[in-house]
Every structure is written in structure tokens, then in C-alpha cells.
């Protein structure tokens, strides 16, 4: 029981010290996101079924496309907005 209380206090302290943006980035699973990929003359817009992720050594992002249910990987100039 003491371990559970200690873990709860530690988790609360971590969440309190985070900024709003950090908490949003840590959460967000199950939320929908709009992903805009900007090209020289075009803007391609996708809607994800959940969180948009990036690998640690990558300049791109990946997510599941809500329209097709398929994995999409994008890179370049990308704007990600939570809906």
C-alpha cells in the first residue's frame, strides 16, 4: 500500500512540474490529429486515428490514416494539430 501511495505522489509531482504542452504531448492517445504536409505548391491534409509519432533519429512522422486505416509516413514541413 505504501508503494502505491508513493507512486501516486511521484506521478502527481511529475505532472504538476510539466508544462501544458508537455502534458499534451505525453497524453493524446485516442485523440484525433490533423496532419498537414506542406509542399512547394500544395498542402496535403490527413486525419489520424490517434497519436502522431516520431522516431528518435528521424525527421519524419508516422500515424494511421483515418480515411484508409493504413500507415502513413511523412517528412518535410509538417504541421500537426490536435482536433
SVG drawing of the C-alpha trace seen along z (x, -y; Angstrom):
<svg xmlns="http://www.w3.org/2000/svg" viewBox="-12 -27 31 29">
<polyline fill="none" stroke="black" stroke-width="0.4" points="0.0,0.0 2.9,-2.4 4.4,-1.7 1.1,-2.6 0.8,-5.9 4.5,-6.7 4.0,-6.1 0.8,-8.3 2.7,-11.1 5.6,-10.8 3.3,-10.8 1.5,-13.8 4.7,-15.7 5.9,-14.9 2.6,-16.0 2.5,-19.2 6.0,-20.2 5.2,-19.7 4.0,-22.4 0.7,-22.2 2.4,-21.3 4.4,-18.6 1.3,-17.0 -0.5,-17.2 2.4,-15.5 2.6,-12.7 -1.1,-12.1 -3.1,-12.3 -3.6,-8.6 -7.0,-8.1 -7.3,-11.8 -7.6,-12.7 -4.9,-14.8 -4.9,-16.8 -1.6,-16.4 -0.7,-19.0 2.2,-18.3 3.4,-21.4 4.9,-21.2 6.1,-24.0 2.7,-24.5 0.4,-22.1 -0.9,-21.2 -1.8,-17.6 -4.1,-17.1 -4.5,-13.8 -6.5,-12.9 -5.0,-10.4 -6.9,-7.8 -4.7,-8.5 -1.4,-9.9 1.2,-11.0 4.6,-9.6 8.2,-10.2 11.2,-8.0 14.2,-9.4 16.6,-9.6 14.1,-10.5 12.9,-13.8 9.6,-12.2 6.3,-11.2 4.0,-8.2 0.4,-7.6 -2.7,-5.6 -4.8,-7.4 -8.4,-7.7 -9.7,-7.6 -8.0,-4.4 -6.8,-2.7 -3.3,-2.4 0.0,-3.5 1.3,-6.9 4.8,-8.2 5.6,-11.8 8.6,-14.1 9.5,-17.6 7.5,-20.6 4.7,-19.1 2.1,-20.8 0.3,-18.6 -2.8,-19.9 -4.9,-18.1 -8.6,-18.3"/>
</svg>
